[in-house]
């Protein structure tokens, strides 16, 4: 998978830097944030980085709960979730596109949950992103 577009950068990206990195994926980025805010009540968007080497991600939260991380790539972005067992079971029962189901089956397992990462180059999988965010909120 492509590295974070802002790996090695000590400060959060500016809007201009973000737009340049996302390129053709910028409309999908904007639409994802707007729809998660309007439909699921996401009310906090904050940049975070756990190391300069790893780069920056935009953490989308509802109150204090992180719902999804959006990690900028070149002409794409990564939507990343940590889903607990109940959320994984609910997602398995949802009618998600086959490529998303495959990603979930192959996702790494951590003590805090399953790490689901979906590469977004367009808004094609936005309905699945919103479904997973809703499942995360419910579980």
C-alpha positions as CSV (number, residue, x, y, z in Angstrom):
1,X,0.0,0.0,0.0
2,X,1.2,3.5,-0.8
3,X,2.9,5.4,2.1
4,X,1.2,8.3,3.8
5,X,1.5,11.5,1.7
6,X,2.8,13.4,4.7
7,X,5.3,10.9,6.1
8,X,8.4,12.8,7.3
9,X,6.4,16.1,7.9
10,X,6.6,17.5,11.4
11,X,3.4,19.6,11.1
12,X,-0.1,18.8,10.0
13,X,-0.7,19.5,6.3
14,X,-2.2,22.8,5.1
15,X,-5.3,22.8,3.0
16,X,-3.2,23.5,-0.1
17,X,-0.8,20.6,0.7
18,X,-3.7,18.3,1.3
19,X,-5.3,19.2,-2.0
20,X,-2.1,18.7,-3.9
21,X,-1.5,15.3,-2.4
22,X,-5.0,14.0,-2.8
23,X,-5.3,15.3,-6.4
24,X,-8.2,13.5,-8.1
25,X,-9.3,11.9,-4.8
26,X,-10.0,15.4,-3.1
27,X,-13.7,15.5,-4.0
28,X,-14.2,12.0,-2.5
29,X,-12.3,13.1,0.7
30,X,-14.5,16.2,1.0
31,X,-17.7,14.2,0.3
32,X,-16.7,11.5,2.9
33,X,-16.2,14.1,5.6
34,X,-19.4,16.1,4.7
35,X,-21.6,13.0,4.7
36,X,-20.2,11.5,7.9
37,X,-20.9,14.9,9.5
38,X,-24.4,15.3,8.2
39,X,-25.6,11.7,8.4
40,X,-23.7,10.3,11.4
41,X,-23.1,13.3,13.6
42,X,-19.3,13.3,13.3
43,X,-18.5,16.6,15.0
44,X,-14.7,16.6,15.5
45,X,-12.0,16.4,12.8
46,X,-8.5,16.6,14.1
47,X,-5.1,15.9,12.6
48,X,-3.0,13.4,14.4
49,X,0.4,11.7,13.9
50,X,1.9,9.1,16.2
51,X,5.3,9.6,14.5
52,X,7.0,11.7,11.9
53,X,7.8,8.6,10.0
54,X,4.2,7.4,9.9
55,X,2.7,10.7,8.6
56,X,-0.6,12.4,9.4
57,X,-4.2,11.2,9.5
58,X,-7.4,13.1,10.0
59,X,-9.3,11.6,12.9
60,X,-13.1,11.9,12.6
61,X,-14.9,11.6,15.9
62,X,-18.3,11.9,17.4
63,X,-17.8,13.5,20.8
64,X,-14.8,11.7,22.3
65,X,-15.2,8.5,20.2
66,X,-13.0,8.0,17.1
67,X,-15.0,6.7,14.2
68,X,-12.6,6.6,11.3
69,X,-9.1,7.8,10.4
70,X,-8.5,9.3,6.9
71,X,-4.9,8.9,5.8
72,X,-3.8,11.0,2.8
73,X,-2.0,9.2,0.0
74,X,-0.9,10.4,-3.4
75,X,-4.2,10.7,-5.4
76,X,-6.0,8.6,-2.8
77,X,-6.7,8.2,0.9
78,X,-7.0,5.4,3.3
79,X,-10.2,5.0,5.5
80,X,-9.1,3.1,8.5
81,X,-11.2,1.6,11.3
82,X,-10.6,-0.5,14.4
83,X,-13.7,-2.7,14.7
84,X,-14.5,-4.8,17.8
85,X,-16.0,-8.3,17.4
86,X,-19.6,-7.1,17.5
87,X,-18.9,-4.6,14.8
88,X,-17.2,-7.2,12.7
89,X,-20.2,-9.5,13.0
90,X,-22.6,-6.7,12.1
91,X,-20.4,-5.8,9.1
92,X,-20.5,-9.4,8.0
93,X,-24.3,-9.3,8.0
94,X,-24.4,-6.0,6.1
95,X,-24.5,-6.0,2.3
96,X,-21.1,-4.7,1.6
97,X,-19.3,-4.9,-1.8
98,X,-17.3,-8.0,-2.3
99,X,-13.9,-6.2,-2.3
100,X,-14.7,-4.7,1.1
101,X,-15.7,-8.1,2.5
102,X,-12.4,-9.4,1.2
103,X,-10.5,-6.6,2.9
104,X,-12.3,-7.3,6.2
105,X,-11.5,-11.0,6.0
106,X,-7.8,-10.3,5.4
107,X,-7.6,-7.5,8.0
108,X,-5.0,-7.7,10.8
109,X,-6.3,-8.5,14.3
110,X,-5.1,-6.5,17.2
111,X,-6.0,-6.7,20.9
112,X,-8.3,-3.6,20.5
113,X,-10.0,-5.0,17.4
114,X,-9.7,-5.7,13.7
115,X,-7.8,-3.1,11.6
116,X,-9.9,-2.5,8.5
117,X,-8.2,-0.3,5.8
118,X,-9.9,0.8,2.6
119,X,-8.1,2.6,-0.1
120,X,-10.3,5.3,-1.6
121,X,-9.4,6.8,-5.0
122,X,-13.0,8.0,-5.7
123,X,-16.4,8.0,-4.0
124,X,-17.1,4.4,-5.3
125,X,-17.0,2.8,-1.8
126,X,-18.4,5.8,0.1
127,X,-21.7,3.9,0.9
128,X,-19.5,1.1,2.4
129,X,-17.5,3.7,4.4
130,X,-20.6,5.2,5.8
131,X,-22.1,1.7,6.6
132,X,-18.9,0.8,8.5
133,X,-18.9,4.1,10.4
134,X,-22.6,3.5,11.4
135,X,-21.7,0.0,12.5
136,X,-18.8,1.4,14.5
137,X,-21.1,3.9,16.2
138,X,-23.7,1.2,17.0
139,X,-21.2,-1.3,18.5
